[in-house]
Amino acid sequence: MRTDSALVPFSLPLPPQLLLVIGCSAMSGKMLELVAALALKQPVTLLDCGNRSNMYAVARAVRPYTNDPVGVMNRIRLSRAFTCYQVLAVLEAVSAAPPREPLLVLDLLATFLDEDVKLKDCQRLLTRGIACLKRLSQSAPVVVSLRPIPPISAARECLMEALRASANAAWEEPAPLPAGFGQQPALF
């Protein structure tokens, strides 16, 4: 059984605050590593908004660190939301009886980019959701991951800005370098 802390790049234990992580694919790989690292020590609540949680990857990540991977996996409470209305419902349900365990939200804005939901409704739902996240972050760490808003949904950039404004801390993955950057130019 390994006991080193190389499993995750985040500093553990996480403080009770609202942390925002922005990056390609909503940083799903790193977020699942964080789920694994936290579940090794305590229960974790995971809300998957972008259908990005791969529990097989989490199980593989915890296996070298424990003799009881099933016990560790049983500490993870997973909920999936497929619409922004479901996201709010789950956040309100969790915040009604706040657990003292970390809450990780994968790809929060994925469902808020639905063109069938008016921007005004999305803003209202997100405002209520942010209030839940802030309430939860008073007693336990809350880590929310996002993807950058795609150009086709540029009008919804205000949703990301609302989350940035409400977070205690935000970390954004550096933009990838353009293709061919750093290659030596041809001599002839």
GIJOMO-V789208 format. One record per residue. N is the residue number from 0. RES is the residue in one small letter. SS is DSSP state (A for helix, B for strand, O for the rest). PSI is psi in radians with two decimals (none if undefined). NEAR is the number of other ideal C-beta (glycine too) atoms within 10 Angstrom. Layout:
n=N res=RES ss=SS psi=PSI near=NEAR
n=N res=RES ss=SS psi=PSI near=NEAR
This chain:
n=0 res=m ss=O psi=2.18 near=8
n=1 res=r ss=O psi=2.57 near=10
n=2 res=t ss=O psi=0.14 near=7
n=3 res=d ss=O psi=2.92 near=7
n=4 res=s ss=O psi=0.48 near=13
n=5 res=a ss=O psi=0.01 near=8
n=6 res=l ss=O psi=-0.52 near=18
n=7 res=v ss=O psi=2.50 near=18
n=8 res=p ss=O psi=-0.19 near=11
n=9 res=f ss=O psi=2.60 near=19
n=10 res=s ss=O psi=2.15 near=8
n=11 res=l ss=O psi=2.54 near=14
n=12 res=p ss=O psi=2.66 near=11
n=13 res=l ss=O psi=2.46 near=17
n=14 res=p ss=O psi=2.74 near=11
n=15 res=p ss=O psi=1.65 near=15
n=16 res=q ss=O psi=2.98 near=15
n=17 res=l ss=B psi=1.98 near=22
n=18 res=l ss=B psi=2.37 near=20
n=19 res=l ss=B psi=2.31 near=22
n=20 res=v ss=B psi=2.12 near=23
n=21 res=i ss=B psi=2.24 near=21
n=22 res=g ss=O psi=3.02 near=19
n=23 res=c ss=A psi=2.37 near=12
n=24 res=s ss=A psi=0.48 near=15
n=25 res=a ss=A psi=0.49 near=26
n=26 res=m ss=A psi=0.57 near=23
n=27 res=s ss=A psi=-0.66 near=21
n=28 res=g ss=A psi=-0.86 near=15
n=29 res=k ss=A psi=-0.63 near=18
n=30 res=m ss=A psi=-0.68 near=26
n=31 res=l ss=A psi=-0.57 near=23
n=32 res=e ss=A psi=-0.70 near=19
n=33 res=l ss=A psi=-0.73 near=27
n=34 res=v ss=A psi=-0.82 near=27
n=35 res=a ss=A psi=-0.81 near=26
n=36 res=a ss=A psi=-0.73 near=22
n=37 res=l ss=A psi=-0.72 near=27
n=38 res=a ss=A psi=-0.38 near=26
n=39 res=l ss=O psi=-0.41 near=21
n=40 res=k ss=O psi=-0.44 near=12
n=41 res=q ss=O psi=2.93 near=12
n=42 res=p ss=O psi=2.62 near=14
n=43 res=v ss=B psi=2.43 near=25
n=44 res=t ss=B psi=2.27 near=23
n=45 res=l ss=B psi=2.14 near=23
n=46 res=l ss=B psi=2.02 near=23
n=47 res=d ss=B psi=1.94 near=24
n=48 res=c ss=O psi=-0.27 near=27
n=49 res=g ss=O psi=0.30 near=22
n=50 res=n ss=O psi=0.84 near=14
n=51 res=r ss=O psi=-0.06 near=19
n=52 res=s ss=O psi=2.12 near=23
n=53 res=n ss=O psi=1.68 near=13
n=54 res=m ss=A psi=-0.37 near=15
n=55 res=y ss=A psi=-0.68 near=9
n=56 res=a ss=A psi=-0.68 near=15
n=57 res=v ss=A psi=-0.77 near=24
n=58 res=a ss=A psi=-0.74 near=15
n=59 res=r ss=A psi=-0.64 near=13
n=60 res=a ss=A psi=-0.61 near=22
n=61 res=v ss=A psi=-0.41 near=24
n=62 res=r ss=A psi=-0.79 near=14
n=63 res=p ss=O psi=-0.23 near=11
n=64 res=y ss=O psi=-0.04 near=19
n=65 res=t ss=O psi=2.71 near=17
n=66 res=n ss=O psi=-0.12 near=8
n=67 res=d ss=O psi=1.24 near=10
n=68 res=p ss=A psi=-0.54 near=19
n=69 res=v ss=A psi=-0.74 near=9
n=70 res=g ss=A psi=-0.70 near=12
n=71 res=v ss=A psi=-0.79 near=22
n=72 res=m ss=A psi=-0.53 near=16
n=73 res=n ss=O psi=-0.24 near=11
n=74 res=r ss=O psi=-0.13 near=17
n=75 res=i ss=B psi=2.08 near=20
n=76 res=r ss=B psi=1.92 near=15
n=77 res=l ss=B psi=2.30 near=16
n=78 res=s ss=B psi=2.49 near=18
n=79 res=r ss=B psi=2.48 near=16
n=80 res=a ss=O psi=2.32 near=23
n=81 res=f ss=O psi=-0.10 near=14
n=82 res=t ss=O psi=2.81 near=15
n=83 res=c ss=A psi=-0.47 near=24
n=84 res=y ss=A psi=-0.70 near=14
n=85 res=q ss=A psi=-0.63 near=15
n=86 res=v ss=A psi=-0.86 near=26
n=87 res=l ss=A psi=-0.74 near=20
n=88 res=a ss=A psi=-0.76 near=15
n=89 res=v ss=A psi=-0.78 near=20
n=90 res=l ss=A psi=-0.72 near=26
n=91 res=e ss=A psi=-0.68 near=14
n=92 res=a ss=A psi=-0.76 near=11
n=93 res=v ss=A psi=-0.71 near=20
n=94 res=s ss=A psi=-0.27 near=18
n=95 res=a ss=A psi=-0.63 near=9
n=96 res=a ss=O psi=1.33 near=6
n=97 res=p ss=O psi=2.17 near=16
n=98 res=p ss=O psi=2.79 near=15
n=99 res=r ss=O psi=0.42 near=9
n=100 res=e ss=O psi=2.77 near=16
n=101 res=p ss=B psi=2.53 near=25
n=102 res=l ss=B psi=2.20 near=24
n=103 res=l ss=B psi=2.29 near=25
n=104 res=v ss=B psi=2.02 near=29
n=105 res=l ss=B psi=2.19 near=28
n=106 res=d ss=O psi=0.93 near=23
n=107 res=l ss=A psi=-0.78 near=28
n=108 res=l ss=A psi=-0.04 near=27
n=109 res=a ss=A psi=-0.78 near=21
n=110 res=t ss=A psi=-0.30 near=21
n=111 res=f ss=A psi=-0.07 near=26
n=112 res=l ss=A psi=0.09 near=17
n=113 res=d ss=O psi=2.07 near=16
n=114 res=e ss=O psi=-0.33 near=9
n=115 res=d ss=O psi=-0.20 near=6
n=116 res=v ss=O psi=2.17 near=15
n=117 res=k ss=O psi=2.57 near=10
n=118 res=l ss=A psi=-0.71 near=14
n=119 res=k ss=A psi=-0.70 near=8
n=120 res=d ss=A psi=-0.71 near=14
n=121 res=c ss=A psi=-0.73 near=19
n=122 res=q ss=A psi=-0.73 near=15
n=123 res=r ss=A psi=-0.82 near=13
n=124 res=l ss=A psi=-0.73 near=21
n=125 res=l ss=A psi=-0.67 near=24
n=126 res=t ss=A psi=-0.77 near=13
n=127 res=r ss=A psi=-0.69 near=14
n=128 res=g ss=A psi=-0.71 near=25
n=129 res=i ss=A psi=-0.69 near=20
n=130 res=a ss=A psi=-0.71 near=14
n=131 res=c ss=A psi=-0.80 near=21
n=132 res=l ss=A psi=-0.74 near=23
n=133 res=k ss=A psi=-0.74 near=16
n=134 res=r ss=A psi=-0.79 near=17
n=135 res=l ss=A psi=-0.60 near=22
n=136 res=s ss=O psi=-0.13 near=23
n=137 res=q ss=O psi=-0.44 near=11
n=138 res=s ss=O psi=-0.20 near=12
n=139 res=a ss=O psi=2.78 near=19
n=140 res=p ss=O psi=2.45 near=23
n=141 res=v ss=B psi=2.08 near=28
n=142 res=v ss=B psi=2.13 near=25
n=143 res=v ss=B psi=2.25 near=28
n=144 res=s ss=B psi=2.60 near=27
n=145 res=l ss=B psi=2.71 near=26
n=146 res=r ss=O psi=2.66 near=21
n=147 res=p ss=O psi=2.55 near=15
n=148 res=i ss=O psi=2.21 near=19
n=149 res=p ss=O psi=2.68 near=9
n=150 res=p ss=A psi=-0.58 near=7
n=151 res=i ss=A psi=-0.37 near=9
n=152 res=s ss=A psi=0.48 near=15
n=153 res=a ss=A psi=-0.53 near=9
n=154 res=a ss=A psi=-0.35 near=9
n=155 res=r ss=A psi=0.18 near=20
n=156 res=e ss=A psi=-0.50 near=12
n=157 res=c ss=A psi=-0.46 near=14
n=158 res=l ss=A psi=-0.76 near=24
n=159 res=m ss=A psi=-0.69 near=20
n=160 res=e ss=A psi=-0.64 near=11
n=161 res=a ss=A psi=-0.71 near=16
n=162 res=l ss=A psi=-0.75 near=22
n=163 res=r ss=A psi=-0.75 near=13
n=164 res=a ss=A psi=-0.50 near=9
n=165 res=s ss=A psi=-0.27 near=19
n=166 res=a ss=O psi=2.57 near=22
n=167 res=n ss=O psi=-0.56 near=14
n=168 res=a ss=B psi=2.56 near=11
n=169 res=a ss=B psi=2.46 near=17
n=170 res=w ss=B psi=2.27 near=16
n=171 res=e ss=B psi=2.25 near=13
n=172 res=e ss=O psi=2.37 near=15
n=173 res=p ss=O psi=2.55 near=6
n=174 res=a ss=O psi=2.48 near=9
n=175 res=p ss=O psi=2.60 near=8
n=176 res=l ss=O psi=2.57 near=8
n=177 res=p ss=O psi=2.67 near=7
n=178 res=a ss=O psi=2.37 near=6
n=179 res=g ss=O psi=-0.12 near=7
n=180 res=f ss=O psi=2.34 near=7
n=181 res=g ss=O psi=-0.04 near=6
n=182 res=q ss=O psi=2.53 near=7
n=183 res=q ss=O psi=2.30 near=5
n=184 res=p ss=O psi=2.68 near=5
n=185 res=a ss=O psi=2.47 near=5
n=186 res=l ss=O psi=-0.49 near=4
n=187 res=f ss=O psi=none near=2
